[in-house]
Amino acid sequence: MYVNSDNMERFGTVVGELAADVYISKTGTETNVIVWQDPSNDVLLVLSAFADKEELPQLAEKVQKREKE
């Protein structure tokens, strides 16, 4: 997974109990990104949005696993 972080500041945070990285655009012209891994489901998650560093973890916590139909 690659996040172009040239114009971004990185902050550590958590999603639930999982460590995560938040990348905030220095210019405000690019979406901000949160990246976290859920090892129990063997998945890397990335959420990109025009949301601030407090909102991104809140949005990420709403992500739910959906079983195949």
N, C-alpha and C positions, 0 to 999 in steps of 0.2 A: 504494500500500500504506500503510495507516495502523495504527500501534500506539498504543493509548491509553497514553501514557507518564506520566500524571499521578502515579501511585503507583509509578513504576519508575525505577531507575537505569540509565543506558546506559553500556556498556563497548565499546570496540573490540576486535576479535579477528580471527582468520582461520579460514577453512574451506579446508583444503588451502593453496592459494596465493591464495585470493580473500578480499578484505576483507569483514568482517561486523560487524554490530552485535548485541550481546546486551543484552536488557532484563530486568532482575531486579526482581521485585516487592519493594517495601519492606515489605509486610505479610506476605508468604508465603501470602496467601489466593488469589492469582491465579497462573496459570501463568507461567513465564518464557518468553521468546521469543528466538529467533535469526533474523536476517534477512540474506540474502546474495544476490548476483546472479551468475549464470553467463552472461557475455556470449557465450561461444562457443556456447551453446545457446539464447540469447535468452530466459532464464527468470529470474524472481525467486522465491526460495524462502523459505518461512517455516516454522519448526518451533516449536511451542508445547508445553511439557512442565513438569512439576514436577521439573526437573533444575537443578543449580546452574550457575554461569557457567563452570566447568571441564568439566562433562559435556556441555553443549549443543554446543560445537564438535565434540566427539568423536562425538556422535550425528549431527550434520550431515554429517560426513565419510563416514558410512555410506550416505548417500542416493546412489542410483544411477539413471542414466537407463535406462529400459526401453523398448525398441523396441515399436511397435504390432505386434500379432499379426495 
